C-alpha cells in the first residue's frame, strides 16, 4: 500500500507538474494574446491617425483647389472688367473723335454759309480776318454776334457781323451732341 501511495503521489506530482506546465503555457499564450491585442490596438490607432491625416490633406487640397478656383474667377472677372473698360474707353475715344470731326465739319459748314453771305467792303485787305463768337438756338437762328478780335477796318468788321446775321439760320448740327449754343470760329474771307 505504501508503494501504491508512493506511486499515486508520484502520479499526482507528475500531474501537478503537467498542470503547472499547462498553466505556464496558458499564461504565455495569454501574454501573447495580450501582446497581439496591444499591437492590434496600436495598429488601429496608427491607422486612425493616418486616416485623419489623409482626411486633413484631402480637405486642405480641396480648400486649395477652391481658393485657386476663386482666385482664377477673380482674375478672370478683373480681366473682363479691364477689357470692358478698355473697350468703353476706346469706344468713347472713337465717339469723341467722331464728334470732334463732326464739330469741325459743322463749323466749316457755318463758315461756308457766312462766306457765301459776306460782301467785300471797300478798303478790304487780303490779310483781314476776324474771330467771331455767335450765340444761336438749336434751330440755327442767330441771337447774338460778337467779334472777339478783328484785324481789318471797321467796314470789314461790320461786313463780318452782317454776313453772320444774313447767314441766319445757320446750318443745323448733324447731331444734338455737336450743337454749341455759343460758337467761336475764325473768319478769313476767301479771295473772290
Secondary structure, DSSP 4 states (H G I P E B T S, - for coil): -HHHHHHHHHHHHHHHHHHHHHHHHHHHHHHHHHHHHHHHHHHHHHHHHHHHHHHHHHHHHHHHHHHHHHHHHHHHHHHHHHHHHHHHHHHHHHHHHHHHHHHHHHHHHHHHHHHHT--PPTT--TT--EEEEEEE-TT--EEEEEEEEE-S-HHHHHHHHHHHHHHPSPPPPSSGGG--SEEEEEE-PPP-
